[in-house]
Amino acid sequence: MGRRLMVMAVAGAGMMTVAGAVLFIPGEQRSQAAGSAPQVVVQGDPLTAQEIARASSIASAGSREHLAAGQVKLLYVERDDDKDADERRRADAYLYDYSADKLIVRTVDLDRGTVVEESVARGVQPPPSKAEEATAAELLLAHPQYGGGVRESYAKAGGRQLRSAADLGLRGLIFTPAGERGPARHCGIHRCLRLFVRLPDKTWLDTSRIVVDLSAKKIHTLEW
């Protein structure tokens, strides 16, 4: 079951579906290189790199200003697995609006080059993207208390200075509060991550009390 089906099940009545919404980007896909055979794909095949790029462009067309401002980010694109759909190739693009804390799922008909369905939900948190993990790490490094500790631990473990968040091994999980009384209580509506950081010697930093709030662009410390 794809993420789209899972998040729609979780959202329930909180999700609004707008069928038939159409966004279109003129232009055709890049032509095949001269002398190469065109790639033939069928309904059940994984999305190709070209299809992912095409779906990303089409799904983002109506949000480019907000994407440029960092208010909205494209998380990822997956093949649409709707069994009731016809035989056309379709893709689900997941976007998150951090300014309004909304998940937007746009289903793209790759043959027609249109968005054929759009779903909007609040309080629905799909797994974080790699870009979100990197953003969370950058916020952690910029924190006046924790940033220095991360750099110091990295230098001890790797024998060299940390150049950027890209040097860290990262794994993020969505954080949902359970009785928190501090600022982290807003997580679940806000998009928040628990970030696990691996150092060059394969050890992991103790980040068990740290929550990165991507919506507020803040670091929260859990009170235990």
N, C-alpha and C positions, 0 to 999 in steps of 0.2 A: 504494500500500500504506500503510495507516494505521500509526501508531506502535505500536499493540497488536501487529500482526503482526510488525513489525520487532523489538520488544523480546522477544517470545516466541521468535523465531528465535535471537536472540543469547543468551538465557538458557539454552536447551537443557535439560539435565537439572537445572540449578539452579533451575528454576521449578516451583512446585507449583501445580496447578490444582484448585480446589474447585468442582465444578459443583453448581448447585442451591442455593447459599447464598442465603438470602432475607433482605432487610432491607426494611421497609415503613414508609412515613410516611403516616398516614391523612390524608384530605383530598383535595380535587380541585383541578385547575388552576383558575386564575382564569377566570371566565366572560368571554365576549366582550363588549365594550362594546355597550350597547343600540343597535340599528340598524345594526351593522356585520356584514358577512358573515364567518363563521368561516373561518380560513385552512385550506386543504386542502393537506396535504403527502403525498407518496408516498415509497416506499422510498428512491429514489436522491437525494432532495432534501437539501441541507445542513440541519443542525439549526437550528431557529429559536431565537431568544433565550429563548422560554418553555421549549422543550425542554432547552436547556442549563441553565437555572435549575432545572428539575425534576430532571434527571439529577444535578446537583450536590447538591441537597438529599437525594435518595434515597441516593446513593453515600456521602455523608458521615454518614449517620444513625448508623452504628456507631462513628464515630470523633470525635464532637463534643467529648468531653472532651479528647482529645489535640489536636484542632484548636485549641481554645481556649487550650491551654497552649503552642501553637507547636511541639509535637513532630511533628505531622503537618500537611502542607499539601496542599490540592487544587491540582494543577498546571494542568490544563485538561481539557476534555471534548471528545471528537470523536465523529463518527458511527461506529458499528460497521460495518465493511465485510466482515464474515464472509459469504462467498458461500454457506456451508452453512446459514445461518440462515433462518428462515421470513420471511414478508413483514412481520413486526412491526417497528416503529421501535425501534431499539436504539442506545444510546450507550455509549462507553467513557470512564470517568472515571479519570484518572491521579492517584494520591495518592502522596506520598513520606513515609515515616516516618524522620525524621532521627535519632531516638533508637536505632533498630535498623538503620538504613541498608537499608531495604527499599522496593522499588517495589511498589505495590498497584494493580492494574488491576481495576476493577469494571465489569462489563457490565450495563447497566440496560435492562430492558424498559420502554419509556416508556408503553405501553398498560396494562400490568398494575401498574406502579408498584413493581417489585421488582428486586433484584439477582439475575440469573440465573447469573452466573459470576463467580468471583474468582480472580485470579492473583497470586501473591506471588513476588518474585524479589530476589536480592541481586546486586550487581555489575552491574546493568543501569541505565544512565543515559540516559534520554530527554533531549531538548533542554530547556534551562531555560525556565521561565515568566517572564513580565514581572515578577511579584511577586518571584521569586527574584533577578532582576537588581536590583530595587530594594533588596532585603535585602542583597545583596552590596555595593551602593554605600554603604549605611548603615554596614556594617562597615568599609568602606574609609575613610569619613570619620571614623569613631570611632578609627581607628588612630593612636597617638601620633606615629608617624613620617610616615606617608603622608597623613593627613587634612589637615594644615596645607598640604602641598604641593599637594594638589588644590584647596583653597580659594584659595591664592595664584595658581595657574595660571588658575583660573576668573575671578578678579578682573581679572587682566591681559588676558585674552581678551575679557571681556564688559563691562568698565568698571563692574561692580557686584559686590556681595558675593553669595556663594552662600548661598541661603536653606535649601535642603534637597537631598536626593538627586534629588528630582523635577525640579530644574532642569537636570540633566545628561542628555545623550544617551547612552543605554546600549545595549550589545550584549554578551550573554554567550554563551560557548561552554563546553561541558563539558571539563574538564581531566582527562586520563588520564596518569598518570606514565609516564616512560620512563627508568628507571634512576636516579631521584632518590634521594638518600640522606638528605635532611632530612625534616621532618614531612610534606612534600607527597607522600611515598611512600605515605601512607595513602589518597590520592585514588584514585578508581576503586571503592573500597569506600565511603569517605566521598563525599559529593556536593560536588564542587569545581568552581568556575567560573574561567575566564579572563575578566576583565571589561574591555571596551573602552569608554573614556570620551571622548565628543566634547564639545568646549568651544563656547561661543557663536560663535567665529570660524571654526568648522567644522574646526579642527585636532583632533588626537587626542592624548591624554596617552600618554606612554610607560609602559605598564603591563605590558610584556612579561615582567617577572620576578615579577609579583604573581599569586598564586593565592588565591582566597577559598574557604575551607573552610566550607561552610554547615552541615555536620554538627557540627563542633567549634566553629563561630562564631569562627574565627580567620583571620588573614591570614598566608600563608606567602610567603617570598621564595625564589625558585629560586636555587640556587647554580650559577653558570656559571664 
